[in-house]
Amino acid sequence: MHTPTHPRPLQWIGSGKKNFILLPGIGDRKESYAELANLLAGDGNVYSFDLRGLGESDVQFNSYGPKETAMDVLAFIRKKNLNDV
């Protein structure tokens, strides 16, 4: 998944009514949470993605930071129509 408001790539595992979004810290990659994602996958959908400019994410964004991360996550939740996040 790649849109101007969402970094890529997205990793998704699990199934169920609950939804978990794992956000890596600065310098971390989505793979940093593989063990946690596997544990949570038994209880619901687990989504993880690299932050802007990190890991396998696009580096073509004009801005980076906490506000942009929050906007990316909110756009993702809305696009996927997620509840119980």
N, C-alpha and C positions, 0 to 999 in steps of 0.2 A: 504494500500500500504506500503510495506516495502522492501527496497533494501539497500545494503551497503552504498549508497550515499543519501538516503532519509529517514528522520525520519518518524514515523507513529504516530498515525493514521491521516489520511487525512479526512477533512470534506469538502463537496462540496454541494452547493445549487445554484439555479438559472439556467438561460439559456440565450443564446444570443450570439452575436458576440464579445462583450467585455469580458475580463478576468481580474479578480481581485485576487491578492494573498495577504492575510492578514498575516503578521508575528507578532507574539506576542513578547513583550519585555522580557528581562531576568526576570524569575520568573513568567511570565504570562502564561496562557494556551490559546489554540485556542478558548475556550468558552468565553474568555474575550471580544471577538469581535462579539459575537452572534447578538447583536442589529445592529451593523454596517453591518454585513454580510446580515442580513435580508433586510436592506435598499438598499444595492447594488444589491441584487438578482433580483430586478426588471429591472436592466439595463444590466445584464450579468451573467456569471458564477463566483461564488465566491469560492475560495479555501483557506482553512486555515489548518494549521497543527501545532502540537507542535514541538518546537525546540528540538534538540538532548539533551537527558537526562532530559527533562522537561515534565510535564504532563504525557500523556500516551505513550510518545516516548520511544523507546528502549534506554537502558543505556549501551549498548555493544560497543559503538563507541570508537575509539582510541583517537580522538581529538574532541574538541568543540570550538566554537568561531565564530566571524563574518565571517572569511574567509570560514569556513566550512558551515555556513549558506548560504552564497552566492553561494557556489558550489552546495549545496542541491537544492536551488531554481532554479538555472540554469539547473541542471540535470532534475528537474521536468518539467520545461518549455519545454525543448527539448523532453523529453519522451512523453509528452502530445501534442507536436507540437502546442503549444499555440501561438497565434498572438494577437496583441492589448492587451498586458498585462500592 
